[in-house]
Amino acid sequence: MDTVRKLIGKKIRAIRREKGLTQVKLADKAQLMYQYVGAVERGTRNISLDSLERIITALDVDLEQFINLTNINKNLISEEEANKGYILTLHNSLLKPRSVQEIKTIHKITEEILKILPPIKQA
């Protein structure tokens, strides 16, 4: 299982690529060295909270979605949960520019889709 540092790096890389940014462009927007961004993405550099805040701001994502504290368990996050958090972040970024009415409509459609899926088994 990966460390939190590596999972955060993977998440930064995935969001950066999804947004079509290079490491150089992200570093420029975050006012950091591109070598530092690369090392953070690989999980070989321990990122400071200040630098993480700069990167999250430069990526234009919400801190709560990025961190997703409900998925942290003894300083480790499962790969499945890390992917789930990333997908939710992408979903949020798609909805963010939409009007409230559009978001409500999408929510209703989502509810209807979930009704036809098999129920989730509770542990």
Phi and psi restraints in degrees (range 20) as a CNS / XPLOR table:
assign (resid 1 and name C) (resid 2 and name N)
       (resid 2 and name CA) (resid 2 and name C) 1.0 -78.2 20.0 2
assign (resid 2 and name N) (resid 2 and name CA)
       (resid 2 and name C) (resid 3 and name N) 1.0 155.9 20.0 2
assign (resid 2 and name C) (resid 3 and name N)
       (resid 3 and name CA) (resid 3 and name C) 1.0 -78.5 20.0 2
assign (resid 3 and name N) (resid 3 and name CA)
       (resid 3 and name C) (resid 4 and name N) 1.0 165.0 20.0 2
assign (resid 3 and name C) (resid 4 and name N)
       (resid 4 and name CA) (resid 4 and name C) 1.0 -58.4 20.0 2
assign (resid 4 and name N) (resid 4 and name CA)
       (resid 4 and name C) (resid 5 and name N) 1.0 -40.8 20.0 2
assign (resid 4 and name C) (resid 5 and name N)
       (resid 5 and name CA) (resid 5 and name C) 1.0 -57.4 20.0 2
assign (resid 5 and name N) (resid 5 and name CA)
       (resid 5 and name C) (resid 6 and name N) 1.0 -44.6 20.0 2
assign (resid 5 and name C) (resid 6 and name N)
       (resid 6 and name CA) (resid 6 and name C) 1.0 -70.2 20.0 2
assign (resid 6 and name N) (resid 6 and name CA)
       (resid 6 and name C) (resid 7 and name N) 1.0 -38.0 20.0 2
assign (resid 6 and name C) (resid 7 and name N)
       (resid 7 and name CA) (resid 7 and name C) 1.0 -66.2 20.0 2
assign (resid 7 and name N) (resid 7 and name CA)
       (resid 7 and name C) (resid 8 and name N) 1.0 -39.9 20.0 2
assign (resid 7 and name C) (resid 8 and name N)
       (resid 8 and name CA) (resid 8 and name C) 1.0 -63.9 20.0 2
assign (resid 8 and name N) (resid 8 and name CA)
       (resid 8 and name C) (resid 9 and name N) 1.0 -42.1 20.0 2
assign (resid 8 and name C) (resid 9 and name N)
       (resid 9 and name CA) (resid 9 and name C) 1.0 -61.2 20.0 2
assign (resid 9 and name N) (resid 9 and name CA)
       (resid 9 and name C) (resid 10 and name N) 1.0 -43.0 20.0 2
assign (resid 9 and name C) (resid 10 and name N)
       (resid 10 and name CA) (resid 10 and name C) 1.0 -62.9 20.0 2
assign (resid 10 and name N) (resid 10 and name CA)
       (resid 10 and name C) (resid 11 and name N) 1.0 -39.6 20.0 2
assign (resid 10 and name C) (resid 11 and name N)
       (resid 11 and name CA) (resid 11 and name C) 1.0 -67.2 20.0 2
assign (resid 11 and name N) (resid 11 and name CA)
       (resid 11 and name C) (resid 12 and name N) 1.0 -42.6 20.0 2
assign (resid 11 and name C) (resid 12 and name N)
       (resid 12 and name CA) (resid 12 and name C) 1.0 -59.6 20.0 2
assign (resid 12 and name N) (resid 12 and name CA)
       (resid 12 and name C) (resid 13 and name N) 1.0 -47.2 20.0 2
assign (resid 12 and name C) (resid 13 and name N)
       (resid 13 and name CA) (resid 13 and name C) 1.0 -60.4 20.0 2
assign (resid 13 and name N) (resid 13 and name CA)
       (resid 13 and name C) (resid 14 and name N) 1.0 -44.8 20.0 2
assign (resid 13 and name C) (resid 14 and name N)
       (resid 14 and name CA) (resid 14 and name C) 1.0 -63.8 20.0 2
assign (resid 14 and name N) (resid 14 and name CA)
       (resid 14 and name C) (resid 15 and name N) 1.0 -44.9 20.0 2
assign (resid 14 and name C) (resid 15 and name N)
       (resid 15 and name CA) (resid 15 and name C) 1.0 -67.3 20.0 2
assign (resid 15 and name N) (resid 15 and name CA)
       (resid 15 and name C) (resid 16 and name N) 1.0 -41.3 20.0 2
assign (resid 15 and name C) (resid 16 and name N)
       (resid 16 and name CA) (resid 16 and name C) 1.0 -58.7 20.0 2
assign (resid 16 and name N) (resid 16 and name CA)
       (resid 16 and name C) (resid 17 and name N) 1.0 -46.6 20.0 2
assign (resid 16 and name C) (resid 17 and name N)
       (resid 17 and name CA) (resid 17 and name C) 1.0 -65.6 20.0 2
assign (resid 17 and name N) (resid 17 and name CA)
       (resid 17 and name C) (resid 18 and name N) 1.0 -40.9 20.0 2
assign (resid 17 and name C) (resid 18 and name N)
       (resid 18 and name CA) (resid 18 and name C) 1.0 -59.5 20.0 2
assign (resid 18 and name N) (resid 18 and name CA)
       (resid 18 and name C) (resid 19 and name N) 1.0 -35.0 20.0 2
assign (resid 18 and name C) (resid 19 and name N)
       (resid 19 and name CA) (resid 19 and name C) 1.0 -87.0 20.0 2
assign (resid 19 and name N) (resid 19 and name CA)
       (resid 19 and name C) (resid 20 and name N) 1.0 0.5 20.0 2
assign (resid 19 and name C) (resid 20 and name N)
       (resid 20 and name CA) (resid 20 and name C) 1.0 72.9 20.0 2
assign (resid 20 and name N) (resid 20 and name CA)
       (resid 20 and name C) (resid 21 and name N) 1.0 28.3 20.0 2
assign (resid 20 and name C) (resid 21 and name N)
       (resid 21 and name CA) (resid 21 and name C) 1.0 -100.9 20.0 2
assign (resid 21 and name N) (resid 21 and name CA)
       (resid 21 and name C) (resid 22 and name N) 1.0 145.1 20.0 2
assign (resid 21 and name C) (resid 22 and name N)
       (resid 22 and name CA) (resid 22 and name C) 1.0 -86.3 20.0 2
assign (resid 22 and name N) (resid 22 and name CA)
       (resid 22 and name C) (resid 23 and name N) 1.0 167.2 20.0 2
assign (resid 22 and name C) (resid 23 and name N)
       (resid 23 and name CA) (resid 23 and name C) 1.0 -61.7 20.0 2
assign (resid 23 and name N) (resid 23 and name CA)
       (resid 23 and name C) (resid 24 and name N) 1.0 -36.8 20.0 2
assign (resid 23 and name C) (resid 24 and name N)
       (resid 24 and name CA) (resid 24 and name C) 1.0 -64.8 20.0 2
assign (resid 24 and name N) (resid 24 and name CA)
       (resid 24 and name C) (resid 25 and name N) 1.0 -45.3 20.0 2
assign (resid 24 and name C) (resid 25 and name N)
       (resid 25 and name CA) (resid 25 and name C) 1.0 -65.6 20.0 2
assign (resid 25 and name N) (resid 25 and name CA)
       (resid 25 and name C) (resid 26 and name N) 1.0 -43.5 20.0 2
assign (resid 25 and name C) (resid 26 and name N)
       (resid 26 and name CA) (resid 26 and name C) 1.0 -61.8 20.0 2
assign (resid 26 and name N) (resid 26 and name CA)
       (resid 26 and name C) (resid 27 and name N) 1.0 -45.9 20.0 2
assign (resid 26 and name C) (resid 27 and name N)
       (resid 27 and name CA) (resid 27 and name C) 1.0 -59.2 20.0 2
assign (resid 27 and name N) (resid 27 and name CA)
       (resid 27 and name C) (resid 28 and name N) 1.0 -41.9 20.0 2
assign (resid 27 and name C) (resid 28 and name N)
       (resid 28 and name CA) (resid 28 and name C) 1.0 -62.4 20.0 2
assign (resid 28 and name N) (resid 28 and name CA)
       (resid 28 and name C) (resid 29 and name N) 1.0 -46.5 20.0 2
assign (resid 28 and name C) (resid 29 and name N)
       (resid 29 and name CA) (resid 29 and name C) 1.0 -64.5 20.0 2
assign (resid 29 and name N) (resid 29 and name CA)
       (resid 29 and name C) (resid 30 and name N) 1.0 -34.6 20.0 2
assign (resid 29 and name C) (resid 30 and name N)
       (resid 30 and name CA) (resid 30 and name C) 1.0 -88.8 20.0 2
assign (resid 30 and name N) (resid 30 and name CA)
       (resid 30 and name C) (resid 31 and name N) 1.0 -4.1 20.0 2
assign (resid 30 and name C) (resid 31 and name N)
       (resid 31 and name CA) (resid 31 and name C) 1.0 57.9 20.0 2
assign (resid 31 and name N) (resid 31 and name CA)
       (resid 31 and name C) (resid 32 and name N) 1.0 49.6 20.0 2
assign (resid 31 and name C) (resid 32 and name N)
       (resid 32 and name CA) (resid 32 and name C) 1.0 -129.5 20.0 2
assign (resid 32 and name N) (resid 32 and name CA)
       (resid 32 and name C) (resid 33 and name N) 1.0 166.4 20.0 2
assign (resid 32 and name C) (resid 33 and name N)
       (resid 33 and name CA) (resid 33 and name C) 1.0 -77.2 20.0 2
assign (resid 33 and name N) (resid 33 and name CA)
       (resid 33 and name C) (resid 34 and name N) 1.0 139.1 20.0 2
assign (resid 33 and name C) (resid 34 and name N)
       (resid 34 and name CA) (resid 34 and name C) 1.0 -64.3 20.0 2
assign (resid 34 and name N) (resid 34 and name CA)
       (resid 34 and name C) (resid 35 and name N) 1.0 -29.6 20.0 2
assign (resid 34 and name C) (resid 35 and name N)
       (resid 35 and name CA) (resid 35 and name C) 1.0 -64.1 20.0 2
assign (resid 35 and name N) (resid 35 and name CA)
       (resid 35 and name C) (resid 36 and name N) 1.0 -37.5 20.0 2
assign (resid 35 and name C) (resid 36 and name N)
       (resid 36 and name CA) (resid 36 and name C) 1.0 -65.3 20.0 2
assign (resid 36 and name N) (resid 36 and name CA)
       (resid 36 and name C) (resid 37 and name N) 1.0 -45.4 20.0 2
assign (resid 36 and name C) (resid 37 and name N)
       (resid 37 and name CA) (resid 37 and name C) 1.0 -59.8 20.0 2
assign (resid 37 and name N) (resid 37 and name CA)
       (resid 37 and name C) (resid 38 and name N) 1.0 -43.0 20.0 2
assign (resid 37 and name C) (resid 38 and name N)
       (resid 38 and name CA) (resid 38 and name C) 1.0 -61.7 20.0 2
assign (resid 38 and name N) (resid 38 and name CA)
       (resid 38 and name C) (resid 39 and name N) 1.0 -43.5 20.0 2
assign (resid 38 and name C) (resid 39 and name N)
       (resid 39 and name CA) (resid 39 and name C) 1.0 -66.8 20.0 2
assign (resid 39 and name N) (resid 39 and name CA)
       (resid 39 and name C) (resid 40 and name N) 1.0 -37.3 20.0 2
assign (resid 39 and name C) (resid 40 and name N)
       (resid 40 and name CA) (resid 40 and name C) 1.0 -64.3 20.0 2
assign (resid 40 and name N) (resid 40 and name CA)
       (resid 40 and name C) (resid 41 and name N) 1.0 -45.2 20.0 2
assign (resid 40 and name C) (resid 41 and name N)
       (resid 41 and name CA) (resid 41 and name C) 1.0 -61.3 20.0 2
assign (resid 41 and name N) (resid 41 and name CA)
       (resid 41 and name C) (resid 42 and name N) 1.0 -35.9 20.0 2
assign (resid 41 and name C) (resid 42 and name N)
       (resid 42 and name CA) (resid 42 and name C) 1.0 -78.9 20.0 2
assign (resid 42 and name N) (resid 42 and name CA)
       (resid 42 and name C) (resid 43 and name N) 1.0 -13.3 20.0 2
assign (resid 42 and name C) (resid 43 and name N)
       (resid 43 and name CA) (resid 43 and name C) 1.0 79.6 20.0 2
assign (resid 43 and name N) (resid 43 and name CA)
       (resid 43 and name C) (resid 44 and name N) 1.0 17.8 20.0 2
assign (resid 43 and name C) (resid 44 and name N)
       (resid 44 and name CA) (resid 44 and name C) 1.0 -96.0 20.0 2
assign (resid 44 and name N) (resid 44 and name CA)
       (resid 44 and name C) (resid 45 and name N) 1.0 -7.2 20.0 2
assign (resid 44 and name C) (resid 45 and name N)
       (resid 45 and name CA) (resid 45 and name C) 1.0 -124.0 20.0 2
assign (resid 45 and name N) (resid 45 and name CA)
       (resid 45 and name C) (resid 46 and name N) 1.0 133.2 20.0 2
assign (resid 45 and name C) (resid 46 and name N)
       (resid 46 and name CA) (resid 46 and name C) 1.0 -79.7 20.0 2
assign (resid 46 and name N) (resid 46 and name CA)
       (resid 46 and name C) (resid 47 and name N) 1.0 116.3 20.0 2
assign (resid 46 and name C) (resid 47 and name N)
       (resid 47 and name CA) (resid 47 and name C) 1.0 -82.2 20.0 2
assign (resid 47 and name N) (resid 47 and name CA)
       (resid 47 and name C) (resid 48 and name N) 1.0 139.5 20.0 2
assign (resid 47 and name C) (resid 48 and name N)
       (resid 48 and name CA) (resid 48 and name C) 1.0 -81.0 20.0 2
assign (resid 48 and name N) (resid 48 and name CA)
       (resid 48 and name C) (resid 49 and name N) 1.0 159.7 20.0 2
assign (resid 48 and name C) (resid 49 and name N)
       (resid 49 and name CA) (resid 49 and name C) 1.0 -63.7 20.0 2
assign (resid 49 and name N) (resid 49 and name CA)
       (resid 49 and name C) (resid 50 and name N) 1.0 -36.1 20.0 2
assign (resid 49 and name C) (resid 50 and name N)
       (resid 50 and name CA) (resid 50 and name C) 1.0 -64.1 20.0 2
assign (resid 50 and name N) (resid 50 and name CA)
       (resid 50 and name C) (resid 51 and name N) 1.0 -43.3 20.0 2
assign (resid 50 and name C) (resid 51 and name N)
       (resid 51 and name CA) (resid 51 and name C) 1.0 -68.3 20.0 2
assign (resid 51 and name N) (resid 51 and name CA)
       (resid 51 and name C) (resid 52 and name N) 1.0 -38.2 20.0 2
assign (resid 51 and name C) (resid 52 and name N)
       (resid 52 and name CA) (resid 52 and name C) 1.0 -61.5 20.0 2
assign (resid 52 and name N) (resid 52 and name CA)
       (resid 52 and name C) (resid 53 and name N) 1.0 -42.5 20.0 2
assign (resid 52 and name C) (resid 53 and name N)
       (resid 53 and name CA) (resid 53 and name C) 1.0 -61.2 20.0 2
assign (resid 53 and name N) (resid 53 and name CA)
       (resid 53 and name C) (resid 54 and name N) 1.0 -42.8 20.0 2
assign (resid 53 and name C) (resid 54 and name N)
       (resid 54 and name CA) (resid 54 and name C) 1.0 -61.3 20.0 2
assign (resid 54 and name N) (resid 54 and name CA)
       (resid 54 and name C) (resid 55 and name N) 1.0 -42.8 20.0 2
assign (resid 54 and name C) (resid 55 and name N)
       (resid 55 and name CA) (resid 55 and name C) 1.0 -67.6 20.0 2
assign (resid 55 and name N) (resid 55 and name CA)
       (resid 55 and name C) (resid 56 and name N) 1.0 -44.4 20.0 2
assign (resid 55 and name C) (resid 56 and name N)
       (resid 56 and name CA) (resid 56 and name C) 1.0 -61.2 20.0 2
assign (resid 56 and name N) (resid 56 and name CA)
       (resid 56 and name C) (resid 57 and name N) 1.0 -41.7 20.0 2
assign (resid 56 and name C) (resid 57 and name N)
       (resid 57 and name CA) (resid 57 and name C) 1.0 -64.4 20.0 2
assign (resid 57 and name N) (resid 57 and name CA)
       (resid 57 and name C) (resid 58 and name N) 1.0 -43.7 20.0 2
assign (resid 57 and name C) (resid 58 and name N)
       (resid 58 and name CA) (resid 58 and name C) 1.0 -64.4 20.0 2
assign (resid 58 and name N) (resid 58 and name CA)
       (resid 58 and name C) (resid 59 and name N) 1.0 -32.0 20.0 2
assign (resid 58 and name C) (resid 59 and name N)
       (resid 59 and name CA) (resid 59 and name C) 1.0 -80.1 20.0 2
assign (resid 59 and name N) (resid 59 and name CA)
       (resid 59 and name C) (resid 60 and name N) 1.0 -10.9 20.0 2
assign (resid 59 and name C) (resid 60 and name N)
       (resid 60 and name CA) (resid 60 and name C) 1.0 58.1 20.0 2
assign (resid 60 and name N) (resid 60 and name CA)
       (resid 60 and name C) (resid 61 and name N) 1.0 51.5 20.0 2
assign (resid 60 and name C) (resid 61 and name N)
       (resid 61 and name CA) (resid 61 and name C) 1.0 -122.9 20.0 2
assign (resid 61 and name N) (resid 61 and name CA)
       (resid 61 and name C) (resid 62 and name N) 1.0 158.0 20.0 2
assign (resid 61 and name C) (resid 62 and name N)
       (resid 62 and name CA) (resid 62 and name C) 1.0 -76.6 20.0 2
assign (resid 62 and name N) (resid 62 and name CA)
       (resid 62 and name C) (resid 63 and name N) 1.0 139.1 20.0 2
assign (resid 62 and name C) (resid 63 and name N)
       (resid 63 and name CA) (resid 63 and name C) 1.0 -59.2 20.0 2
assign (resid 63 and name N) (resid 63 and name CA)
       (resid 63 and name C) (resid 64 and name N) 1.0 -43.8 20.0 2
assign (resid 63 and name C) (resid 64 and name N)
       (resid 64 and name CA) (resid 64 and name C) 1.0 -61.0 20.0 2
assign (resid 64 and name N) (resid 64 and name CA)
       (resid 64 and name C) (resid 65 and name N) 1.0 -43.0 20.0 2
assign (resid 64 and name C) (resid 65 and name N)
       (resid 65 and name CA) (resid 65 and name C) 1.0 -68.1 20.0 2
assign (resid 65 and name N) (resid 65 and name CA)
       (resid 65 and name C) (resid 66 and name N) 1.0 -38.9 20.0 2
assign (resid 65 and name C) (resid 66 and name N)
       (resid 66 and name CA) (resid 66 and name C) 1.0 -66.2 20.0 2
assign (resid 66 and name N) (resid 66 and name CA)
       (resid 66 and name C) (resid 67 and name N) 1.0 -49.0 20.0 2
assign (resid 66 and name C) (resid 67 and name N)
       (resid 67 and name CA) (resid 67 and name C) 1.0 -74.4 20.0 2
assign (resid 67 and name N) (resid 67 and name CA)
       (resid 67 and name C) (resid 68 and name N) 1.0 -46.9 20.0 2
assign (resid 67 and name C) (resid 68 and name N)
       (resid 68 and name CA) (resid 68 and name C) 1.0 46.6 20.0 2
assign (resid 68 and name N) (resid 68 and name CA)
       (resid 68 and name C) (resid 69 and name N) 1.0 67.0 20.0 2
assign (resid 68 and name C) (resid 69 and name N)
       (resid 69 and name CA) (resid 69 and name C) 1.0 -58.8 20.0 2
assign (resid 69 and name N) (resid 69 and name CA)
       (resid 69 and name C) (resid 70 and name N) 1.0 -21.8 20.0 2
assign (resid 69 and name C) (resid 70 and name N)
       (resid 70 and name CA) (resid 70 and name C) 1.0 -67.3 20.0 2
assign (resid 70 and name N) (resid 70 and name CA)
       (resid 70 and name C) (resid 71 and name N) 1.0 -15.3 20.0 2
assign (resid 70 and name C) (resid 71 and name N)
       (resid 71 and name CA) (resid 71 and name C) 1.0 -94.8 20.0 2
assign (resid 71 and name N) (resid 71 and name CA)
       (resid 71 and name C) (resid 72 and name N) 1.0 -4.0 20.0 2
assign (resid 71 and name C) (resid 72 and name N)
       (resid 72 and name CA) (resid 72 and name C) 1.0 -85.4 20.0 2
assign (resid 72 and name N) (resid 72 and name CA)
       (resid 72 and name C) (resid 73 and name N) 1.0 127.4 20.0 2
assign (resid 72 and name C) (resid 73 and name N)
       (resid 73 and name CA) (resid 73 and name C) 1.0 -137.0 20.0 2
assign (resid 73 and name N) (resid 73 and name CA)
       (resid 73 and name C) (resid 74 and name N) 1.0 107.3 20.0 2
assign (resid 73 and name C) (resid 74 and name N)
       (resid 74 and name CA) (resid 74 and name C) 1.0 53.7 20.0 2
assign (resid 74 and name N) (resid 74 and name CA)
       (resid 74 and name C) (resid 75 and name N) 1.0 44.8 20.0 2
assign (resid 74 and name C) (resid 75 and name N)
       (resid 75 and name CA) (resid 75 and name C) 1.0 66.4 20.0 2
assign (resid 75 and name N) (resid 75 and name CA)
       (resid 75 and name C) (resid 76 and name N) 1.0 13.1 20.0 2
assign (resid 75 and name C) (resid 76 and name N)
       (resid 76 and name CA) (resid 76 and name C) 1.0 -128.9 20.0 2
assign (resid 76 and name N) (resid 76 and name CA)
       (resid 76 and name C) (resid 77 and name N) 1.0 143.6 20.0 2
assign (resid 76 and name C) (resid 77 and name N)
       (resid 77 and name CA) (resid 77 and name C) 1.0 -122.2 20.0 2
assign (resid 77 and name N) (resid 77 and name CA)
       (resid 77 and name C) (resid 78 and name N) 1.0 132.2 20.0 2
assign (resid 77 and name C) (resid 78 and name N)
       (resid 78 and name CA) (resid 78 and name C) 1.0 -67.6 20.0 2
assign (resid 78 and name N) (resid 78 and name CA)
       (resid 78 and name C) (resid 79 and name N) 1.0 154.5 20.0 2
assign (resid 78 and name C) (resid 79 and name N)
       (resid 79 and name CA) (resid 79 and name C) 1.0 -60.3 20.0 2
assign (resid 79 and name N) (resid 79 and name CA)
       (resid 79 and name C) (resid 80 and name N) 1.0 -39.6 20.0 2
assign (resid 79 and name C) (resid 80 and name N)
       (resid 80 and name CA) (resid 80 and name C) 1.0 -61.8 20.0 2
assign (resid 80 and name N) (resid 80 and name CA)
       (resid 80 and name C) (resid 81 and name N) 1.0 -45.5 20.0 2
assign (resid 80 and name C) (resid 81 and name N)
       (resid 81 and name CA) (resid 81 and name C) 1.0 -68.2 20.0 2
assign (resid 81 and name N) (resid 81 and name CA)
       (resid 81 and name C) (resid 82 and name N) 1.0 -36.4 20.0 2
assign (resid 81 and name C) (resid 82 and name N)
       (resid 82 and name CA) (resid 82 and name C) 1.0 -63.8 20.0 2
assign (resid 82 and name N) (resid 82 and name CA)
       (resid 82 and name C) (resid 83 and name N) 1.0 -42.5 20.0 2
assign (resid 82 and name C) (resid 83 and name N)
       (resid 83 and name CA) (resid 83 and name C) 1.0 -66.2 20.0 2
assign (resid 83 and name N) (resid 83 and name CA)
       (resid 83 and name C) (resid 84 and name N) 1.0 -40.9 20.0 2
assign (resid 83 and name C) (resid 84 and name N)
       (resid 84 and name CA) (resid 84 and name C) 1.0 -60.5 20.0 2
assign (resid 84 and name N) (resid 84 and name CA)
       (resid 84 and name C) (resid 85 and name N) 1.0 -45.7 20.0 2
assign (resid 84 and name C) (resid 85 and name N)
       (resid 85 and name CA) (resid 85 and name C) 1.0 -61.6 20.0 2
assign (resid 85 and name N) (resid 85 and name CA)
       (resid 85 and name C) (resid 86 and name N) 1.0 -39.4 20.0 2
assign (resid 85 and name C) (resid 86 and name N)
       (resid 86 and name CA) (resid 86 and name C) 1.0 -65.2 20.0 2
assign (resid 86 and name N) (resid 86 and name CA)
       (resid 86 and name C) (resid 87 and name N) 1.0 -43.9 20.0 2
assign (resid 86 and name C) (resid 87 and name N)
       (resid 87 and name CA) (resid 87 and name C) 1.0 -63.0 20.0 2
assign (resid 87 and name N) (resid 87 and name CA)
       (resid 87 and name C) (resid 88 and name N) 1.0 -40.3 20.0 2
assign (resid 87 and name C) (resid 88 and name N)
       (resid 88 and name CA) (resid 88 and name C) 1.0 -64.9 20.0 2
assign (resid 88 and name N) (resid 88 and name CA)
       (resid 88 and name C) (resid 89 and name N) 1.0 -35.8 20.0 2
assign (resid 88 and name C) (resid 89 and name N)
       (resid 89 and name CA) (resid 89 and name C) 1.0 -64.3 20.0 2
assign (resid 89 and name N) (resid 89 and name CA)
       (resid 89 and name C) (resid 90 and name N) 1.0 -43.6 20.0 2
assign (resid 89 and name C) (resid 90 and name N)
       (resid 90 and name CA) (resid 90 and name C) 1.0 -62.7 20.0 2
assign (resid 90 and name N) (resid 90 and name CA)
       (resid 90 and name C) (resid 91 and name N) 1.0 -43.4 20.0 2
assign (resid 90 and name C) (resid 91 and name N)
       (resid 91 and name CA) (resid 91 and name C) 1.0 -59.9 20.0 2
assign (resid 91 and name N) (resid 91 and name CA)
       (resid 91 and name C) (resid 92 and name N) 1.0 -44.8 20.0 2
assign (resid 91 and name C) (resid 92 and name N)
       (resid 92 and name CA) (resid 92 and name C) 1.0 -61.0 20.0 2
assign (resid 92 and name N) (resid 92 and name CA)
       (resid 92 and name C) (resid 93 and name N) 1.0 -41.7 20.0 2
assign (resid 92 and name C) (resid 93 and name N)
       (resid 93 and name CA) (resid 93 and name C) 1.0 -68.3 20.0 2
assign (resid 93 and name N) (resid 93 and name CA)
       (resid 93 and name C) (resid 94 and name N) 1.0 -28.4 20.0 2
assign (resid 93 and name C) (resid 94 and name N)
       (resid 94 and name CA) (resid 94 and name C) 1.0 -71.8 20.0 2
assign (resid 94 and name N) (resid 94 and name CA)
       (resid 94 and name C) (resid 95 and name N) 1.0 -36.1 20.0 2
assign (resid 94 and name C) (resid 95 and name N)
       (resid 95 and name CA) (resid 95 and name C) 1.0 -81.7 20.0 2
assign (resid 95 and name N) (resid 95 and name CA)
       (resid 95 and name C) (resid 96 and name N) 1.0 -28.3 20.0 2
assign (resid 95 and name C) (resid 96 and name N)
       (resid 96 and name CA) (resid 96 and name C) 1.0 -50.6 20.0 2
assign (resid 96 and name N) (resid 96 and name CA)
       (resid 96 and name C) (resid 97 and name N) 1.0 -46.1 20.0 2
assign (resid 96 and name C) (resid 97 and name N)
       (resid 97 and name CA) (resid 97 and name C) 1.0 -78.1 20.0 2
assign (resid 97 and name N) (resid 97 and name CA)
       (resid 97 and name C) (resid 98 and name N) 1.0 -6.9 20.0 2
assign (resid 97 and name C) (resid 98 and name N)
       (resid 98 and name CA) (resid 98 and name C) 1.0 -79.0 20.0 2
assign (resid 98 and name N) (resid 98 and name CA)
       (resid 98 and name C) (resid 99 and name N) 1.0 157.7 20.0 2
assign (resid 98 and name C) (resid 99 and name N)
       (resid 99 and name CA) (resid 99 and name C) 1.0 -73.5 20.0 2
assign (resid 99 and name N) (resid 99 and name CA)
       (resid 99 and name C) (resid 100 and name N) 1.0 163.7 20.0 2
assign (resid 99 and name C) (resid 100 and name N)
       (resid 100 and name CA) (resid 100 and name C) 1.0 -60.0 20.0 2
assign (resid 100 and name N) (resid 100 and name CA)
       (resid 100 and name C) (resid 101 and name N) 1.0 -41.4 20.0 2
assign (resid 100 and name C) (resid 101 and name N)
       (resid 101 and name CA) (resid 101 and name C) 1.0 -62.7 20.0 2
assign (resid 101 and name N) (resid 101 and name CA)
       (resid 101 and name C) (resid 102 and name N) 1.0 -42.4 20.0 2
assign (resid 101 and name C) (resid 102 and name N)
       (resid 102 and name CA) (resid 102 and name C) 1.0 -62.9 20.0 2
assign (resid 102 and name N) (resid 102 and name CA)
       (resid 102 and name C) (resid 103 and name N) 1.0 -41.8 20.0 2
assign (resid 102 and name C) (resid 103 and name N)
       (resid 103 and name CA) (resid 103 and name C) 1.0 -64.3 20.0 2
assign (resid 103 and name N) (resid 103 and name CA)
       (resid 103 and name C) (resid 104 and name N) 1.0 -41.0 20.0 2
assign (resid 103 and name C) (resid 104 and name N)
       (resid 104 and name CA) (resid 104 and name C) 1.0 -62.2 20.0 2
assign (resid 104 and name N) (resid 104 and name CA)
       (resid 104 and name C) (resid 105 and name N) 1.0 -42.0 20.0 2
assign (resid 104 and name C) (resid 105 and name N)
       (resid 105 and name CA) (resid 105 and name C) 1.0 -63.0 20.0 2
assign (resid 105 and name N) (resid 105 and name CA)
       (resid 105 and name C) (resid 106 and name N) 1.0 -44.9 20.0 2
assign (resid 105 and name C) (resid 106 and name N)
       (resid 106 and name CA) (resid 106 and name C) 1.0 -62.5 20.0 2
assign (resid 106 and name N) (resid 106 and name CA)
       (resid 106 and name C) (resid 107 and name N) 1.0 -39.0 20.0 2
assign (resid 106 and name C) (resid 107 and name N)
       (resid 107 and name CA) (resid 107 and name C) 1.0 -62.4 20.0 2
assign (resid 107 and name N) (resid 107 and name CA)
       (resid 107 and name C) (resid 108 and name N) 1.0 -43.8 20.0 2
assign (resid 107 and name C) (resid 108 and name N)
       (resid 108 and name CA) (resid 108 and name C) 1.0 -62.6 20.0 2
assign (resid 108 and name N) (resid 108 and name CA)
       (resid 108 and name C) (resid 109 and name N) 1.0 -41.6 20.0 2
assign (resid 108 and name C) (resid 109 and name N)
       (resid 109 and name CA) (resid 109 and name C) 1.0 -63.3 20.0 2
assign (resid 109 and name N) (resid 109 and name CA)
       (resid 109 and name C) (resid 110 and name N) 1.0 -43.5 20.0 2
assign (resid 109 and name C) (resid 110 and name N)
       (resid 110 and name CA) (resid 110 and name C) 1.0 -60.0 20.0 2
assign (resid 110 and name N) (resid 110 and name CA)
       (resid 110 and name C) (resid 111 and name N) 1.0 -44.3 20.0 2
assign (resid 110 and name C) (resid 111 and name N)
       (resid 111 and name CA) (resid 111 and name C) 1.0 -58.8 20.0 2
assign (resid 111 and name N) (resid 111 and name CA)
       (resid 111 and name C) (resid 112 and name N) 1.0 -41.5 20.0 2
assign (resid 111 and name C) (resid 112 and name N)
       (resid 112 and name CA) (resid 112 and name C) 1.0 -65.7 20.0 2
assign (resid 112 and name N) (resid 112 and name CA)
       (resid 112 and name C) (resid 113 and name N) 1.0 -40.3 20.0 2
assign (resid 112 and name C) (resid 113 and name N)
       (resid 113 and name CA) (resid 113 and name C) 1.0 -63.5 20.0 2
assign (resid 113 and name N) (resid 113 and name CA)
       (resid 113 and name C) (resid 114 and name N) 1.0 -44.3 20.0 2
assign (resid 113 and name C) (resid 114 and name N)
       (resid 114 and name CA) (resid 114 and name C) 1.0 -64.2 20.0 2
assign (resid 114 and name N) (resid 114 and name CA)
       (resid 114 and name C) (resid 115 and name N) 1.0 -28.0 20.0 2
assign (resid 114 and name C) (resid 115 and name N)
       (resid 115 and name CA) (resid 115 and name C) 1.0 -65.6 20.0 2
assign (resid 115 and name N) (resid 115 and name CA)
       (resid 115 and name C) (resid 116 and name N) 1.0 -29.3 20.0 2
assign (resid 115 and name C) (resid 116 and name N)
       (resid 116 and name CA) (resid 116 and name C) 1.0 -90.0 20.0 2
assign (resid 116 and name N) (resid 116 and name CA)
       (resid 116 and name C) (resid 117 and name N) 1.0 -10.2 20.0 2
assign (resid 116 and name C) (resid 117 and name N)
       (resid 117 and name CA) (resid 117 and name C) 1.0 -80.0 20.0 2
assign (resid 117 and name N) (resid 117 and name CA)
       (resid 117 and name C) (resid 118 and name N) 1.0 153.5 20.0 2
assign (resid 117 and name C) (resid 118 and name N)
       (resid 118 and name CA) (resid 118 and name C) 1.0 -60.0 20.0 2
assign (resid 118 and name N) (resid 118 and name CA)
       (resid 118 and name C) (resid 119 and name N) 1.0 145.3 20.0 2
assign (resid 118 and name C) (resid 119 and name N)
       (resid 119 and name CA) (resid 119 and name C) 1.0 -64.1 20.0 2
assign (resid 119 and name N) (resid 119 and name CA)
       (resid 119 and name C) (resid 120 and name N) 1.0 151.7 20.0 2
assign (resid 119 and name C) (resid 120 and name N)
       (resid 120 and name CA) (resid 120 and name C) 1.0 -79.3 20.0 2
assign (resid 120 and name N) (resid 120 and name CA)
       (resid 120 and name C) (resid 121 and name N) 1.0 129.1 20.0 2
assign (resid 120 and name C) (resid 121 and name N)
       (resid 121 and name CA) (resid 121 and name C) 1.0 -79.8 20.0 2
assign (resid 121 and name N) (resid 121 and name CA)
       (resid 121 and name C) (resid 122 and name N) 1.0 125.3 20.0 2
assign (resid 121 and name C) (resid 122 and name N)
       (resid 122 and name CA) (resid 122 and name C) 1.0 -82.8 20.0 2
assign (resid 122 and name N) (resid 122 and name CA)
       (resid 122 and name C) (resid 123 and name N) 1.0 137.9 20.0 2
